[in-house]
Amino acid sequence: MLKSFLGPFVFTFFIALFILLLQFLWKYIDDLVGKGLEWHIIARLLFYASSTFVPLALPLAILLSSLMTFGNLGENYELVSIKAAGISLRKAMKPLAIVAVFISIAAFLFSNYVLPVANLKFGSLLYDVRQQKLAFNINEGIFYNGLDNVVIQVGRKDKDNKTIYDVKIYDHTQRMGNTQITLAKKGVMELSPDKQRLVFTLYDGNSYSEINERAYRKNRPFQSTRFEKQILVFDLGDFQLNRTNEDLFRSHYSMLNIQQLSHSIDSLSENKVERVEFYKKKYLKRYSYIDKLDSTLMDTVVVKDSVLQAGLKYPLINNFDHSKATEILAATLKTVRTLKENVIYYKKEVDNRELILKKHEVVWHQKFKLSLACLIFFFIGAPLGAIIRKGGLGFPVVVSVLFFVVYHVTSITGEKAALTGEWNVVFGVWLSTLVILPMGLFLTWQATTDAPLLDSESWGRFFARFGKILTIFKKK
């Protein structure tokens, strides 16, 4: 049983991982192509990306491999032989159930200790790769501005990709426009031995520059220099992959383990409460008397007879002359507007703090959800394989994908609803588990009791009996 399970499990796991990796390449292909990345950089990025896809690939692999294992046993009538020997399906599933428990424990350890590190390595490296400039490449007749403060145009290039003709170089280091220009009929473009600098050796050319001095816009002083040979060196440091300090990403919620997440959740909760209390003391109590004013009054301050309207409702205004009353109402309106802006600002701040807190809580629950999902998917795949009695990669793949799509879509929907505040975080995260758990229990009970779940004759008798009942009701 173990041999028949481990082979399909390893195979389906890496197949699922490979498919998810292709999805990653399709999504970020524009950020990887044309940047001259070395092979080991791409290999490391793919390895870290594969590690982050394990929470998706592992449950699917367990579901598919367990379904294939028991489907093959049922298709080859080995399950019939096992039952004829007096061994129940429950005993036949026991060794693989123990393996599924160990895989679930390993999934929890991976999610708690390995996945945060993989997310950290993957996130930091992907950020650096996406910030990397495109590889240095000058095409004929096109202005190239990939170098800082320099624009280069080459009229023609030889087949060796080094010899160039009709070279134009615009130096913008002084940020004064095209005031320094170098023209050459021919040149050689080469990289330095350490590939850190680009060396232009120009022949038969001129350098033109406008002298920047007082009143240069009126006098237009101009300098021209002719040369037979000139060497220009440009730094290519920006084209090298510069690694960002990983500590800048370490506090992200996806890069923390359970202990760190618990500490962050407590800190974020306390900070949110303190911020709300600070807001109440500073603004709500300070401006609480404004609640007694009519909001329509604030809209009528700008009209000519605002003081008269205010005087009708608030006799206290009558104690002031027209100009003073207008000044009082204008100051009140300014205060109300300021308070409104502060309320909007602090509401957004509290909402952002609440969202970050919920994201931490979602990741905290996901650490446990992965291991439990692996165990439940085994108790879906194994009895389902024994019921349908079909092995291979045909029908079991279709069934596995259907179950996994239901689980994944429900999981994403619940987590998004939890983040938006529509559902409780616990309910939103564990909704997908609550959906597939009854399926696993039902299929396990059906398989262990030899219930004719997919027997066409049984379903035919059921519908025939149901049809007779409907006929009796119609006669009545």
Buried (B, 14 or more C-beta within 10 A) or exposed (E): BEEBBBEBBEBBBBBBBEEBBEEBEEEBEEBBEEBBBEEEBBEBBBBBBBBBBBBBBBBBBBBBBBBBBBBBBBBEEBBEEBEEEEEEBEEBBEEBBEBBBEBBEBBBEBBBEBBBBBBBBBBBBBBBBEEBBEEBEBEEEEEBEBBEEBBBBBEEBEEEEEEBBBBBBBBBEEEEEEBBBBBBEBBBBEEEEEEEBBEBBBBBBBBBBBEEEEEBEEEEEEEEEEBEEBEBEBEBEEBEBEEEEBEEBBEBBBBBBBEBBBEBBEEBBEEBEEBBEEBEEEBEEEBEEBEEBEEEBBEBBEEEEBBBBBBEEBEEBEEBEEEEBBEBBEEBBEBBEEBEEBBEEBEEBBEEBBEBBBBBBBBBBBBBBBBBBBBBBBBBBBBBBBBBBBBEBEBBBEBBBEBBEBBBEBBEBBBEBBBEEEBEBEEBBBBBBEBBBEBBBBBBEBBBEEBEBEEEEEEEEEEEEEEEEEEEEEEE
